[in-house]
Amino acid sequence: MSSSVAERRARFRNGLAPKRDSNASWSQRVFGNPWLWACVGSTIVFAVLLWAMWDMSLPSDPAQRNDPTITAMLTEALRKSFWWALPTLAVWIVLFRFVDRYRRAPFALWYLSLGWGISVSTYIAIHVNTWAAEQMAVQGNGDPATAAGPAIFVAPFVEEFTKATVLFLLAILARNRLVSRLQVISLAGLSAAGFAFTENILYYMRAFLYATTNADTGADAEAATLQLVWLRGFYTAFGHPLFTMMTAVGLVYGLRSKSRIVRVMAPLTGFLTAALLHMSFNGTVTVASDDTQQSLYLWVALPLVLGAVVTILFATLEQGRLIRARLTDYVRMGWLRPYDPIATGRLRSRFRAQVLAWWRDWRTVVATTRLQRRLTELAYLRDGMTRGLVDHLGAVREEELLWDIRALRPAAIDNPAETRFEFRWWTRRKKAEFEPPTSYPGPAGLGGSWPAPGAGATPPAPPPAFAPPSGRPIGS
């Protein structure tokens, strides 16, 4: 085994980012990125599964399947249901994007989580729930919604397992990027929101078709369906994200723990908590009376949602304190500047730096964003090293990050508290014209402002007084 392959495997085992090849071109970095091909391959799988679910909604009778009237009615129901379910999904995407503030997960992880919930999780849940309902010999057509037993005792475990499976896969493949509760909660929320999106479409289609084909529901099928849209898309839209968030919290505690028992028990406890909450919700909706449902909604469901919001707020404050504390270690060693912990560990400072960068130009925006990401990664790397989660390779990655931070500083907004607004977007850049100064007699020129002609090049600046772990100077 070559040394490069061994180092790559060791970095993967420690959850560290792979070493970048500075000689690789832009196309090699883009098309050599495995996450790009993971997204491409997953897109094909997502499309096939969505088409399979659409095919399941068509009549099994070939004559009815080829009937243009029935096909047009189903297509119209799908179109309306899609637009009814889309606003709920859009709101959840924005909210979970806002939750992940400090070290945001890459776009590929967001895409895979959302696509998994929309297609893979829903497809598996439909088949497993239907099979379980048939095994339990329920009354109806095998749909878990037609009887209380599968909806209460089967669907919660199946759906929570399928929604959370993508989190465990990403934890294996991208453990170096899942370092906080906020990240895993946002990915879990996206998977759950995608699952609820497809599930809502199926429920809305069923309600719309029933209202269209049955005269006792009234002439306005859309008005009858909108009642269900408000119920599932607004009043109880928190259900799936809230349940899956329990699994996410347990998973992140397992990832950041050195104990093997905690690594196993924390995710399992989170999953069982999610299934129990889901079971209680389905049981209340299926069995309880309207008055009981309203009371439980006001005194149980809404307080749980409020508790989840408070948990996210405290987790945000906790992550800020962790970043400031870990970066302060590097300030004490002389490898970072004194203002770096505040500029990186406070959201308002990060936001001000981004605003200042946008006022300048796109190069400053890119450099500022990269600088904040490198400093945040450095803080979490330091936390992992102090917890014993990373071995000696952490010092190698630490040095790489310190060199990157030093290279990004000149072009980035690294101290927003003492930086003024400068608008440069439409400022024409003029080429600097330099004329050599007039020579005056004297060994150092007139007043000592310029070197004498022929005095030679300017002596190099003295090296910094501190160095990274390898002994090479980093500077601040």
C-alpha positions as CSV (number, residue, x, y, z in Angstrom):
1,M,0.0,0.0,0.0
2,S,1.4,3.4,-1.0
3,S,1.9,6.2,1.5
4,S,-0.7,8.4,-0.2
5,V,-3.4,5.7,0.0
6,A,-2.5,4.9,3.6
7,E,-2.7,8.6,4.5
8,R,-6.1,8.9,2.7
9,R,-7.5,6.0,4.7
10,A,-6.1,7.3,7.9
11,R,-7.7,10.7,7.3
12,F,-11.0,9.0,6.5
13,R,-10.8,6.9,9.7
14,N,-10.2,10.1,11.8
15,G,-12.9,12.0,10.0
16,L,-10.5,14.5,8.5
17,A,-10.8,16.2,5.2
18,P,-8.7,14.7,2.4
19,K,-5.5,16.4,1.4
20,R,-5.9,18.8,-1.5
21,D,-3.8,18.5,-4.6
22,S,-2.4,21.9,-5.4
23,N,-1.4,20.8,-8.9
24,A,-4.8,19.6,-9.9
25,S,-6.7,21.7,-12.4
26,W,-10.3,23.1,-11.9
27,S,-11.8,20.4,-14.0
28,Q,-9.9,17.7,-12.2
29,R,-11.0,19.0,-8.8
30,V,-14.7,19.2,-9.9
31,F,-15.0,15.9,-11.8
32,G,-12.8,14.1,-9.4
33,N,-15.0,15.0,-6.5
34,P,-16.8,11.8,-5.4
35,W,-19.8,13.8,-4.0
36,L,-20.5,15.1,-7.5
37,W,-21.0,11.5,-8.8
38,A,-22.9,10.6,-5.7
39,C,-25.4,13.3,-6.4
40,V,-25.6,12.3,-10.1
41,G,-26.1,8.6,-9.3
42,S,-28.6,9.5,-6.5
43,T,-30.6,11.7,-8.9
44,I,-31.1,8.8,-11.2
45,V,-32.3,6.6,-8.3
46,F,-34.6,9.3,-7.0
47,A,-36.2,9.8,-10.4
48,V,-36.8,6.0,-10.9
49,L,-38.4,5.7,-7.5
50,L,-40.6,8.7,-8.0
51,W,-41.7,7.3,-11.3
52,A,-42.4,3.9,-9.6
53,M,-44.6,5.6,-7.0
54,W,-46.5,7.4,-9.8
55,D,-47.0,4.1,-11.6
56,M,-48.4,2.6,-8.3
57,S,-51.0,5.4,-8.2
58,L,-52.3,4.4,-11.7
59,P,-55.1,1.8,-12.0
60,S,-54.0,-1.8,-12.2
61,D,-56.6,-2.5,-14.9
62,P,-54.9,-2.0,-18.3
63,A,-58.1,-0.6,-19.8
64,Q,-58.4,2.0,-17.1
65,R,-54.7,2.7,-17.2
66,N,-54.9,3.6,-20.9
67,D,-58.1,5.6,-20.5
68,P,-57.1,9.3,-21.3
69,T,-59.9,10.6,-19.0
70,I,-58.6,8.7,-16.0
71,T,-55.0,9.6,-16.8
72,A,-55.9,13.3,-17.2
73,M,-57.8,13.3,-13.9
74,L,-54.8,11.7,-12.1
75,T,-52.4,14.1,-13.7
76,E,-54.5,17.1,-12.6
77,A,-54.7,15.8,-9.1
78,L,-50.9,15.3,-9.0
79,R,-50.3,18.8,-10.3
80,K,-52.6,20.5,-7.8
81,S,-51.3,18.3,-4.9
82,F,-47.7,19.2,-5.8
83,W,-48.4,23.0,-5.6
84,W,-50.4,22.5,-2.4
85,A,-47.5,20.7,-0.7
86,L,-44.7,22.8,-2.1
87,P,-45.0,25.9,0.2
88,T,-44.6,23.7,3.3
89,L,-41.4,22.1,1.9
90,A,-40.0,25.6,0.9
91,V,-40.6,27.0,4.4
92,W,-38.8,24.0,6.0
93,I,-35.8,24.3,3.6
94,V,-35.4,28.0,4.5
95,L,-35.7,27.3,8.3
96,F,-33.3,24.4,8.4
97,R,-30.8,26.4,6.2
98,F,-31.0,29.2,8.7
99,V,-30.5,26.7,11.7
100,D,-27.2,25.5,10.3
101,R,-25.2,28.7,10.9
102,Y,-21.7,28.0,12.0
103,R,-20.3,25.1,10.0
104,R,-22.8,24.5,7.2
105,A,-23.0,21.2,5.6
106,P,-22.0,21.0,2.0
107,F,-24.7,21.3,-0.7
108,A,-24.3,17.6,-1.6
109,L,-25.3,16.5,1.9
110,W,-28.3,18.8,1.8
111,Y,-29.3,17.4,-1.6
112,L,-28.9,13.8,-0.7
113,S,-30.9,14.2,2.6
114,L,-33.7,16.0,0.9
115,G,-33.8,13.6,-2.1
116,W,-33.7,10.6,0.2
117,G,-36.7,11.8,2.1
118,I,-38.7,12.6,-1.0
119,S,-38.1,9.4,-2.8
120,V,-36.2,6.5,-1.1
121,S,-37.7,6.9,2.3
122,T,-41.3,7.2,1.0
123,Y,-40.9,4.4,-1.4
124,I,-39.6,1.9,1.2
125,A,-42.2,3.1,3.8
126,I,-45.1,2.5,1.3
127,H,-44.1,-1.1,0.6
128,V,-43.2,-2.0,4.2
129,N,-46.3,-0.5,5.6
130,T,-48.5,-2.2,3.0
131,W,-46.9,-5.5,3.7
132,A,-47.2,-5.1,7.5
133,A,-50.9,-4.2,7.1
134,E,-51.5,-7.3,5.0
135,Q,-49.8,-9.4,7.6
136,M,-51.9,-7.9,10.4
137,A,-55.0,-8.7,8.3
138,V,-56.5,-5.2,8.6
139,Q,-59.8,-4.3,7.0
140,G,-59.5,-2.3,3.8
141,N,-57.2,-2.4,0.8
142,G,-53.9,-2.8,2.7
143,D,-53.3,0.9,3.2
144,P,-52.0,1.7,6.7
145,A,-54.3,4.7,6.8
146,T,-57.4,2.4,6.7
147,A,-56.9,0.9,10.1
148,A,-55.5,2.0,13.5
149,G,-53.1,-0.9,14.1
150,P,-50.5,-0.4,11.3
151,A,-50.7,3.4,11.7
152,I,-49.9,3.2,15.4
153,F,-47.6,0.2,15.8
154,V,-45.9,-0.2,12.4
155,A,-45.7,3.1,10.5
156,P,-43.8,5.0,13.2
157,F,-40.9,2.6,13.4
158,V,-40.8,2.1,9.6
159,E,-41.0,5.8,8.7
160,E,-38.5,6.9,11.4
161,F,-36.1,4.2,10.3
162,T,-36.3,5.1,6.7
163,K,-35.9,8.8,7.3
164,A,-32.9,8.4,9.6
165,T,-31.1,5.9,7.4
166,V,-29.6,8.7,5.3
167,L,-28.2,10.3,8.5
168,F,-26.3,7.1,9.4
169,L,-25.0,6.7,5.9
170,L,-23.7,10.3,5.8
171,A,-22.2,9.8,9.3
172,I,-20.1,7.0,7.8
173,L,-19.2,8.7,4.6
174,A,-18.8,12.3,5.8
175,R,-18.1,12.1,9.5
176,N,-15.6,15.0,9.3
177,R,-18.5,17.4,8.3
178,L,-21.0,16.3,11.0
179,V,-19.6,17.8,14.1
180,S,-22.5,19.7,15.8
181,R,-26.2,19.1,16.7
182,L,-27.2,22.0,14.4
183,Q,-25.7,20.2,11.3
184,V,-27.3,16.9,12.0
185,I,-30.6,18.5,13.0
186,S,-30.8,20.4,9.7
187,L,-30.0,17.3,7.7
188,A,-32.6,15.3,9.6
189,G,-35.2,18.0,9.2
190,L,-34.6,18.1,5.4
191,S,-35.0,14.3,5.2
192,A,-38.2,14.5,7.2
193,A,-39.5,17.5,5.3
194,G,-38.9,15.6,2.0
195,F,-40.8,12.6,3.4
196,A,-43.7,14.8,4.5
197,F,-43.7,16.5,1.1
198,T,-44.3,13.2,-0.8
199,E,-46.7,11.9,1.8
200,N,-48.7,15.1,1.6
201,I,-48.9,14.8,-2.2
202,L,-50.3,11.3,-1.8
203,Y,-52.9,12.3,0.8
204,Y,-53.9,15.4,-1.2
205,M,-54.3,13.4,-4.3
206,R,-56.5,10.8,-2.5
207,A,-58.7,13.5,-0.9
208,F,-59.0,15.5,-4.2
209,L,-60.0,12.4,-6.2
210,Y,-62.5,11.3,-3.6
211,A,-64.0,14.8,-3.5
212,T,-64.2,14.8,-7.3
213,T,-65.8,11.4,-7.8
214,N,-68.3,11.6,-4.9
215,A,-71.2,14.0,-5.1
216,D,-71.8,14.0,-1.3
217,T,-68.7,16.0,-0.7
218,G,-70.0,19.1,-2.5
219,A,-69.4,20.6,-5.9
220,D,-66.1,22.3,-4.9
221,A,-63.5,19.5,-4.7
222,E,-60.7,22.0,-4.1
223,A,-62.3,23.7,-1.1
224,A,-62.9,20.2,0.5
225,T,-59.2,19.3,-0.1
226,L,-57.9,22.6,1.2
227,Q,-59.1,21.7,4.6
228,L,-56.7,18.7,4.6
229,V,-54.0,21.0,3.2
230,W,-54.3,23.4,6.1
231,L,-54.3,20.5,8.6
232,R,-51.3,18.6,7.3
233,G,-49.4,21.5,5.7
234,F,-49.7,24.1,8.5
235,Y,-51.2,23.0,11.8
236,T,-49.4,19.6,12.1
237,A,-46.5,20.3,9.7
238,F,-44.1,20.1,12.6
239,G,-44.7,16.4,13.0
240,H,-42.1,14.6,10.9
241,P,-39.2,17.1,11.4
242,L,-39.8,17.1,15.2
243,F,-39.8,13.3,15.4
244,T,-36.7,12.8,13.2
245,M,-34.9,15.5,15.2
246,M,-34.8,13.2,18.2
247,T,-32.8,10.7,16.2
248,A,-30.5,13.4,15.0
249,V,-29.7,14.5,18.6
250,G,-28.9,11.0,19.6
251,L,-26.7,10.5,16.6
252,V,-24.6,13.6,17.1
253,Y,-24.0,12.7,20.8
254,G,-22.8,9.3,19.6
255,L,-20.5,10.9,17.0
256,R,-18.8,13.2,19.5
257,S,-18.4,10.6,22.2
258,K,-15.3,8.5,22.8
259,S,-17.2,5.8,24.6
260,R,-18.4,2.9,22.4
261,I,-21.4,2.3,24.6
262,V,-22.5,5.9,24.1
263,R,-21.9,5.6,20.4
264,V,-24.4,2.8,20.2
265,M,-26.9,3.7,22.9
266,A,-27.3,7.4,22.0
267,P,-28.5,6.9,18.4
268,L,-30.7,4.0,19.5
269,T,-32.3,6.1,22.3
270,G,-32.9,8.9,19.9
271,F,-34.6,6.6,17.4
272,L,-36.8,5.0,20.0
273,T,-37.8,8.5,21.3
274,A,-38.7,9.5,17.7
275,A,-40.8,6.4,17.2
276,L,-42.6,6.8,20.5
277,L,-43.5,10.4,19.7
278,H,-44.6,9.4,16.2
279,M,-46.7,6.6,17.7
280,S,-48.3,8.9,20.2
281,F,-49.2,11.4,17.4
282,N,-50.7,8.7,15.1
283,G,-52.6,7.2,18.0
284,T,-54.1,10.6,19.0
285,V,-55.1,11.4,15.4
286,T,-56.6,7.9,14.8
287,V,-58.3,7.0,18.0
288,A,-58.9,10.2,20.1
289,S,-62.0,12.4,19.9
290,D,-61.9,15.9,18.5
291,D,-61.9,17.5,22.0
292,T,-59.0,15.3,23.1
293,Q,-57.0,16.0,20.0
294,Q,-57.4,19.7,20.5
295,S,-56.3,19.5,24.2
296,L,-53.3,17.4,23.3
297,Y,-52.4,19.7,20.5
298,L,-52.5,22.8,22.8
299,W,-50.9,21.3,25.9
300,V,-48.6,18.6,24.5
301,A,-47.7,19.2,20.8
302,L,-47.1,22.9,20.9
303,P,-45.0,22.8,24.0
304,L,-42.8,20.1,22.4
305,V,-42.3,22.4,19.4
306,L,-41.4,25.2,21.7
307,G,-39.0,23.0,23.5
308,A,-37.4,22.0,20.2
309,V,-37.0,25.7,19.2
310,V,-35.4,26.5,22.6
311,T,-33.1,23.5,22.2
312,I,-31.9,24.8,18.8
313,L,-31.3,28.3,20.3
314,F,-29.3,26.9,23.2
315,A,-27.3,24.6,20.8
316,T,-26.5,27.7,18.7
317,L,-25.2,29.5,21.7
318,E,-23.3,26.5,22.8
319,Q,-21.6,26.1,19.4
320,G,-20.5,29.8,19.6
321,R,-18.9,29.3,23.0
322,L,-17.1,26.2,21.8
323,I,-15.6,27.9,18.8
324,R,-14.5,30.9,20.9
325,A,-12.9,28.6,23.5
326,R,-11.0,26.4,21.0
327,L,-9.8,29.3,18.9
328,T,-8.6,31.0,22.1
329,D,-6.2,28.1,22.6
330,Y,-4.5,29.1,19.3
331,V,-4.4,32.7,20.3
332,R,-2.5,31.8,23.5
333,M,0.0,29.8,21.4
334,G,0.4,32.8,19.1
335,W,-0.9,31.1,15.9
336,L,-4.1,33.3,15.6
337,R,-4.9,36.9,16.1
338,P,-6.6,38.0,19.3
339,Y,-9.8,39.0,17.6
340,D,-10.3,35.7,15.7
341,P,-12.4,33.9,18.4
342,I,-14.9,36.8,18.6
343,A,-15.0,37.3,14.8
344,T,-15.7,33.6,14.2
345,G,-17.6,32.6,17.3
346,R,-20.3,35.2,17.2
347,L,-23.1,35.2,14.6
348,R,-23.4,39.0,14.5
349,S,-19.6,39.3,13.9
350,R,-19.8,36.7,11.1
351,F,-22.8,38.5,9.6
352,R,-21.0,41.9,9.7
353,A,-18.0,40.4,8.0
354,Q,-20.2,39.0,5.2
355,V,-21.9,42.3,4.8
356,L,-18.6,44.2,4.6
357,A,-17.4,41.7,2.1
358,W,-20.5,42.1,-0.1
359,W,-20.0,45.8,-0.1
360,R,-16.5,45.3,-1.6
361,D,-16.3,42.7,-4.4
362,W,-16.9,39.0,-5.0
363,R,-13.2,38.2,-4.3
364,T,-13.6,39.5,-0.8
365,V,-16.8,37.5,-0.4
366,V,-15.1,34.3,-1.4
367,A,-12.1,34.9,0.8
368,T,-14.2,35.9,3.8
369,T,-16.4,32.8,3.5
370,R,-13.4,30.5,3.2
371,L,-11.7,32.2,6.1
372,Q,-14.7,31.7,8.3
373,R,-15.0,28.1,7.3
374,R,-11.3,27.3,7.9
375,L,-11.4,28.9,11.4
376,T,-14.6,27.0,12.2
377,E,-13.1,23.7,11.1
378,L,-10.0,24.5,13.1
379,A,-12.1,25.0,16.2
380,Y,-14.0,21.7,15.8
381,L,-10.7,19.9,15.0
382,R,-9.2,21.2,18.2
383,D,-12.3,20.0,20.1
384,G,-12.0,16.6,18.5
385,M,-8.3,16.4,19.4
386,T,-9.0,17.3,23.0
387,R,-11.7,14.7,23.2
388,G,-9.4,12.0,21.9
389,L,-11.4,11.5,18.7
390,V,-8.5,12.3,16.4
391,D,-5.0,10.9,16.5
392,H,-1.7,12.4,15.4
393,L,-3.0,13.2,12.0
394,G,-5.0,16.0,13.6
395,A,-1.8,18.0,13.9
396,V,-1.2,17.6,10.2
397,R,-4.6,18.9,9.3
398,E,-4.2,21.6,11.9
399,E,-1.1,22.9,10.1
400,E,-2.9,22.9,6.8
401,L,-5.7,25.0,8.1
402,L,-3.3,27.4,9.7
403,W,-1.5,27.9,6.4
404,D,-4.8,28.4,4.6
405,I,-5.9,31.0,7.2
406,R,-2.7,32.9,6.7
407,A,-3.1,32.9,2.9
408,L,-6.7,34.1,3.0
409,R,-6.3,37.0,5.5
410,P,-5.0,39.7,3.0
411,A,-8.1,39.3,0.8
412,A,-10.7,38.6,3.5
413,I,-12.5,40.6,6.2
414,D,-11.0,39.0,9.3
415,N,-11.7,41.8,11.8
416,P,-15.2,43.1,11.1
417,A,-15.3,45.2,14.3
418,E,-12.6,47.5,13.1
419,T,-13.3,47.4,9.3
420,R,-15.1,50.3,7.6
421,F,-17.6,50.0,4.7
422,E,-16.0,50.3,1.3
423,F,-18.0,50.1,-2.0
424,R,-15.9,48.7,-4.8
425,W,-18.2,46.8,-7.1
426,W,-18.3,49.5,-9.8
427,T,-15.1,51.2,-9.0
428,R,-12.8,51.1,-11.9
429,R,-9.5,49.6,-11.1
430,K,-6.7,51.8,-12.4
431,K,-3.3,50.4,-12.9
432,A,-0.9,51.8,-10.5
433,E,1.8,54.1,-12.0
434,F,5.0,54.1,-10.2
435,E,7.9,56.5,-10.9
436,P,11.2,56.1,-9.2
437,P,11.9,58.9,-6.7
438,T,14.3,61.7,-7.5
439,S,17.9,60.9,-6.4
440,Y,19.4,63.2,-3.9
441,P,22.9,63.2,-2.6
442,G,23.6,61.3,0.5
443,P,23.8,57.6,1.5
444,A,20.1,57.5,2.4
445,G,18.6,60.1,0.2
446,L,17.1,63.4,1.4
447,G,15.8,63.1,4.9
448,G,16.4,59.3,4.9
449,S,13.1,58.6,3.1
450,W,14.5,56.6,0.1
451,P,17.4,54.3,-0.3
452,A,20.3,55.6,-2.2
453,P,20.6,54.6,-5.9
454,G,22.2,51.2,-6.2
455,A,21.8,50.4,-2.6
456,G,20.4,47.0,-3.5
457,A,17.1,45.3,-2.8
458,T,15.0,45.9,0.3
459,P,16.1,43.4,3.0
460,P,13.4,40.7,3.7
461,A,11.1,41.1,6.6
462,P,12.1,39.2,9.7
463,P,10.4,35.8,10.3
464,P,7.4,35.6,12.7
465,A,8.2,34.8,16.2
466,F,6.0,31.7,16.3
467,A,5.5,28.5,14.4
468,P,3.0,25.8,13.7
469,P,3.3,22.3,15.0
470,S,5.9,21.3,12.4
471,G,8.2,24.2,13.2
472,R,7.5,26.2,10.0
473,P,6.5,29.8,10.5
474,I,2.8,30.5,10.1
475,G,2.5,34.2,11.1
476,S,-0.8,35.7,12.1
